[in-house]
Amino acid sequence: MFTTGFQNTTEQRRIEDGGVKAIVPDGAQKGGMLADWKLAYRISEACAAIGVKRSKLYELIKAGRLAIRKADGCTLILKSELERYLDNLPLGAAA
């Protein structure tokens, strides 16, 4: 059984993302940022979250800059792994 940790249903809503249904906190946003409630991302979700194309993400994986996990044939990238990658990017020069 899947439990959400919420006291009542007014604090949660259902979404469907890529054929996967999930119960998420009310007000949670989809895409463009790392969600507080998500622990792992599929390839397409990771691309949207960190703003890179799919081919670039696969390059990062092949180069060993991003680690992946496999679950039931699905490729996942942990939220902590995406955060580590972003934190280690070089700082840009001031304009």
N, C-alpha and C positions, 0 to 999 in steps of 0.2 A: 504494500500500500504506500502511496506517495503522500507524504505530509508536507505542508507548506510552512508550518511554524506561525501561521497567522491565527489570531483569535477568532475572527469572523470573516465572512465572504465579502464584506464591504471593503476590506483592505487588500483584496486581490482581484485579478482579472485573468482571463484565459487569452492566450495568443497562439497563433499558428505560424511557425517560421520554418519554411523549407520542409513542410510535411510533418514537423515535430510539434506536438502540442505541449504547452507548458503553462504552469500557473506561476504568475509573476507578481511582484508587488505593484499595487496601483501607482500609476505615475511613472513606471519604468519606461525608458525610451528604447527604441529599436534602431540599431545601426549608428555608425559614426563615432561611437565612443564605447569604452569598455563598461559594461553594465555591472553594477555592484552585486546583483543577484546571480550572475552567471559565473560558473567555475571553469568552464571550458567552451571553446568555440569550434565550430566546423570550419572548413577551409573558407567558404564564402563569407561566413560571419567574421572570421579573423581579418580577411581582406577589407571588409567594410569598416571594421573597428579601428584598424590602424592606417587605413587610407592607401593601400597598395593594390596593384592588380594581382590577379591570380598567379600569373607567370612569375612575378617578382617574389611572391610568397613562396612558391616552389623553389626558386633560386636560393632564398634564405634557408629553407629547410635542407636543401642539398649541400649548401656550404657549411651546415652545422651551426648556423646562427640562431635557428629556432628549432626546438625539440618538439616532436610530435608524440602522441599517444594513439593507440588503436583500441577501439571498443566496438565489438560486434561488427567488424568490417568498416567502421566509420573512423576517419582520421580526425583527431581532436588536438587542439593546441590549448594548453592551460592558460588561464588568465594571467597567472604569475609569470609565465614564459613570455607572453606578449608585453607585459609591463617591464620585465627585465630587458627585453630587446629595445624598447623605446627609451628606457632610462640610460642605456649604454650608447645611444646615438650621439654623435658629436654635436656640440652646441653651435648654432649658426652665428655668423658675425653680425653685429649690429649694423643696420643700414645707414 
